Amino acid sequence: MASPPTPLRAPEHQVAGHQAAEGRLGPLVDGAGLFFKPLQGDGRGDDEVSFYTLLSSLPSSSLPSSSFFPSFHGTRLLPASDGSGPHPHLALEDLVAEFSNPAIVDIKIGSRTWYPQASEDYIRKCFEKDQRTTSASLGFRISGIQIRDGSGAWKPDRGEIRRFSPRDVRIALRRFVSSDPRSDPDRALAAAVYGGADGVLAKLGELKRWFEEQTLFHFNSVSVLVVYERDAGATLGKGKVKVKLVDFAHVVEGKGVIDHNFLGGLCSLIRFISDVLTGLDENCI
């Protein structure tokens, strides 16, 4: 393992997952484009390292033509954010490093978020959470969202997000492309982010076509992360929209079977985002 880069700090724009705050173990960034995720216990961290290692060895013909995966830079032994001493971390691409004012949404895909080899207790906890959230009903749930404008930020806390109903999810996906997140979507912004050849729907469509064929993996509890740049006027900057898959601790071998759990949730998300564009003529959310 290489020596740690400096300085390290907690990510400024993290919207979901364990956070390096108040003495807790969480991810760090180095300010030079790398994101360091502490390896989870119970074998989950090792499983995620194994997934990234295998992924980097696969021929490009077996993967989507666009890169939907953060670039992998091995592992590093770094000081843990909770002060417990050296801890192994995944070294990954910092997906928001190039953005000055990113709008971010983390969407966990699948009506079922546990993996088949999990313990009965873990399966029960995941099942209960899936039923309480929109995972079971919609095939996906929002895990975190952040939009900053001139008056501050719209970043619902975890408790509020966990209570999101299907209607709340629709509202959040509309607010994500609003000039003012307290109002209706901005037509030009929504079209630029969600529509077009390089927009979210086009990228998700490419991902869907891959999942309709790939049988290498089953992506349990994996999220789609969407990021775009908002300038001071809350419009799309740099013509940049990023769509990535993140969190691979529970990916298992596909064994020649299509991952219908992920594919179904992805199709549901595509429909919801498509509805934002087709409903722009409505007067209210």
Buried (B, 14 or more C-beta within 10 A) or exposed (E): EEEBBEEBEBBEBBBBBBBBEEEEBBBBBBEEBBBBBBBBEEEBBBBBBEBBEEBEEEEEEEBBEBEBBBBBBBBBBBBBBBEEEEBBBBBBBBBBBEBEBBBBBBBBBBBBBBBEEBEEEBBEBBBEBBEEBBBBBBBBBBBBBBBBBEEEEBBBEEEEBBEBEEEBBBBBBBBBBBBBBEEBBBEEBBBBBBBBEBBBBBBBEBBBEBBEEBEBBBBBBBBBBBBBBBEEEBBBBEEEBBBBBBBBBBBBEBEEEBBEBBBBBBBBBBEBBBEBBEBBEEEEB
